[in-house]
Amino acid sequence: MGATAEPVIAPQRKHQPATSRFGEFVTILHRRRTSVIAAFSAAAILAYLILRYGLRTSSGISQIPLLAVLFFGGVPLVYELARNLLCREFGSDLLAGISIVTSVLLHEYLAGAIVVLMLSGGEALENYAVRNASSALRALAKRMPTIAHRKRDSVISDVALDDIAVGDILVIYPHEVAPVDGLVIEGHGMMNEAFLTGEPFDITKAPGAAVISGALNGASALTIMASRRAVDSRYARIMEVMRESEQRQPRLRRMGDQLGAIYTPVAVSIAVLAWVLSGEAIRFLAVLVVATPCPLLIAIPVSIIGSISLAARRSIVIKNPAALEQIASCRTAIFDKTGTLTYGEPKLTEQIVAPGFTQKEALRLVASLELYSKHPLARALLAAARSEALSLQQASRVSEPPGQGLRGTVAGHEVRITSRNKVIAEKVPGAEHLPPIVGGLECAIVIDGRFAALFRFRDAPRAEGRSFIRHLGPKHQFQRLMILSGDRESEVRYLAEEVGIREIHAEQSPEQKLLIVREETRRAKTLYVGDGINDAPAMMAATVGMAIGQNSDVTAEAADVVAMENSLKKVDEFIHIGRRLRCIALQSAIGGMALSLGGMMLAASGYLPPVAGAIGQEIIDVFAVLNALRMALPPKLISDYG
């Protein structure tokens, strides 16, 4: 291209100490310990079968793998169960722990090893479901660049992200991801921020425009000044969300534990009764082995994995799998307004121009400045300018100080887009031409220090909003529906009438929203649906919080469920998936327990020894798991409004 190549200084690589790598390995091993125990148990049981029936070795030698399973796998599992029992936390897996201890005492090592396999296998499936619940956000985090191109004294060098300081000058080459938050100081181009904001269009960037880390640069190189360090930038916050979600593992088997609270005492009573009446301790073990509730330990996690997989294929990310169990019992639905029940895309409906200005000139200057904004009203203004075939110009000295609105220079004119209250408070010349306040959104235009125009907007309700709201009661048993919004009451009431909701709470701050949701959740289980950053506190207080679209990584952190597509249909699909999960999981669990109960009666009568009982339980498990796997199959009906 004829340009002189600038020298690039290779960054110094930081080698990780061997002790650190070993520590990471141990941490990963501990986190996946149930998977390791399950794999080890399966291999040891296979080794026992080969030694005992293939090589026909002595009983003492062939049982060594089984003893290893009971020591390395059974002891940790029983210890954890005992610790939970001391904390008065126990569920359906308590029977498995009793079976392991009893099998050792009665020297029935094969039966005990099979129970270890069943217990660890169920927990491994549960952990797998949790790890995969936020897979979409983890995929987003993988896009994080590892280096940045820092420019000092005309020399560009690659540096690690941790070495970037506020004020550093960085070059973002075409089609690269922005490494940190910053401000453009040189170059004009486009950036795609859809991964972070959910906005499906490119944002024009010029000197003074803000750049957020994680945004994908277009075809032009941009030079920016870092405004935050890498650890404080938006992309780093997403990474932190991922780390916290991995550490905050929800319990998936609430449903299983509720059933286990009934099933466990019944099974223990039958086992004790069989021992007392027969005088044979082996019958006690046989009953417990058959009673080991694998339909609860395995079938329910398998159902949850299937539902997470089905939801992912429908562009719904299940971050907290417990939400799938809770949604069917929610009776109050609370909705944010903008971007949830509306499209979040206001339309320019009225242009009131002050004397001395023309409508077309005011719109042309404002739209030229809005090229550099990502405010929701910018799209409406640009669409209006396109419809009138206005030619837009480049702006310079673009800035958007917090609470001050957007300002910049266009064609030699100082243009500012602000609010009515700012125009009045600052006594801007021409403010007497402000029209009366009416419902809807508005922005005031100041050109060369004088009030020039007032633009009014309406955010249209979603086309499917009324039919969606109308079907929630009859189809999903919601008893109360309400809108919770920070917008003016006139605007919220207009929307409520359009979609068919009677109860509204308007002009609410995030703190007030939180208090209202907490109070409603005390009365009944709640579903909160929102899309903005100010929804995050209320979303966390609800029984189930669902984020529509990807407008905020903070909202995505707070939500139990994230719909990647901005559509109310995804809310309905999630409700259907949750109801279907509950139905299939209960079929698998109750059906499996009924078969196990029949097996317990045979074992109590002496017709089913422990090993045969364990094998019989595995057959029951197969049927329960096969039924649970239906959850991953797409149903004929996954949405029922329209």
Secondary structure, DSSP 4 states (H G I P E B T S, - for coil): --PPPPPEEPPPP-PPPHHHHHHHHHHHHHHTHHHHHHHHHHHHHHHHHIIIIIS---HHHHTHHHHHIIIIIIHHHHHHHHHHHHTT---TTHHHHHHHHHHHHTT-HHHHHHHHHHHHHHHHHHHHHHHHTTHHHHHHHTT--SEEEEEETTEEEEEEGGG--TT-EEEE-TTPBP-S-EEEEE--EEEE-HHHH---SEEEE-TT-EE-TTPEE-SS-EEEEESS-GGGSHHHHHHHHHHHHHHS---S-HHHHHHHHHHHHHHHHHHHHHHHHH--HHHHHHHHHHH--HIIIIIHHHHHHHHHHHHHHTTEEES-THHHHHGGG--EEEE-IIIIIB-S--EEEEEEE-TT--HHHHHHHHHHHHTT---HHHHHHHHHHHHTTPPP--EEEEE--TTT-EEEEETTEEEEEE-HHHHHHTT-TTGGGPPPP-SSEEEEEEETTEEEEEEEEE-PBPTTHHHHHHHHHHHH---EEEEE-SS-HHHHHHHHHHHT--EEE-S--HHHHHHHHHHHHHHS-EEEEE-SGGGHHHHHHSSEEEEESSS-HHHHHH-SEEESS--HHHHHHHHHHHHHHHHHHHHHHHHHHHHHHHHHHHHHTTSS-HHHHHHHHHHHHHHHHHHHGGGGSPPS-S----
